[in-house]
Amino acid sequence: METSDGFICQPGFELVSGECVDVDECLTSPCLHGGTCVNERGGYTCRCATGQYGGECQYSAPVPTPLTPHTSSPTAVLLSAGFGVLLCLVLGVKGGLVPPRVKLLGPKPPRLDHSRIVGGDVTTQGQFPSMVSLQHRGMFGSTHVCGGTILNANHILTAAQCVKGYSSGSFDVVAGEQNLNHVSGFEQTLRSEHIEMHDYSTTTGANDIAIVRTSTSFVFEAGVVEPVALPADYQEPAPGVMCTAVGWGYTDINGDYSEDLRFVEVPYIDDAKCMEIHGPDSIMLDMICAGYTGGRGTCYGDAGGPLFCEGVQQGIISWGEECDATPFVSTQVSHYLDWIRLFIDS
């Protein structure tokens, strides 16, 4: 929202008498199933009742123990669930949890699954130096929940579904990571300090984009830790171009996280074809599609990671149906460059 003097209010604030004032999102009772809403500056956190989880306490299911890299004990998952901060529950992380669904008007509602790499290959150290692992910090360590990419020395780009409902300082951001369970010496781990989330819709999956600011700065080293290359404003991939999705997600729908960072080559699919596959009401203007029908694609744990086309990050991996069953959908980065610049330059 823009004031009369041209100042833009950040998400979570509204214009009142010429000033940007924090919105109390708790007034709309966003927390479901008896969850308690705690208003925060620019956002809110839901404290879920026992047996509920999700950013808005929207899911109810027994919570089996998922693989928890960098966690000293699997008990951490169950204990933290009791405190309403379940590790690895971000939309898209499966780990045995019931995957969330987007409620769409179309006949084929996609799932906002933390996508994984299916049918891909293991990367080499430094092959994707802008890649980071976004890890939720719990009582017994940090657990990978999503991917992301480095924008500059202290900002990363990821999906809004990965951070929605969490406090700004609850994540570790690990750059230079290749294997989640092996320390190579190239890793740089920074703590999150602030989160800027776009006007993300859990109903349609629109605006699935967020920026995480870290409390300290990355030390850039060529071929190890580098900022990502972004597209030009509203740049579209060339028809039929091959793109690359990158992540630590599942390698098949009944599997588990990949310890190694993986990548898969998939074709860019134009909006018209993507609408034929997912339904005309499912694909928004700010989404981009890539992938095959079965065999190669993304899955649980890949959300927030990059889709590279022609050397630049065209997409932020967002959602898909049954992992690699259909082409997956990403947030189209070229449509958000002004918003990205606004927050990394402020």
Secondary structure, 3 states (H helix, E strand, C coil): CECCCCCECCCCEEEECCEEEECCHHHHCCCCCCCEEEEECCEEEEECCCCEECCCCCEECCCCCCCCCCECCCHHHHHHHHCCCCCCCCCCCCCCCCCCECCCCCCCCCECCCCCCECCEECCCCCCCCEEEEEEEECCEEEEEEEEEEEECCEEEECHHHCCCCCCCCEEEEECCCECCCCCCCCEEEEEEEEEECCCCCCCCCCCCEEEEECCCCCCECCCECCCCCCCCCCCCCCCCEEEEEECCCCCCCCCCCCECEEEEEEEECHHHHHHHHCCCCCCCCEEEECCCCCCECCCCCCCCEEEECCEEEEEEEEECCHHHCCEEEEEHHHCHHHHHHHHCC
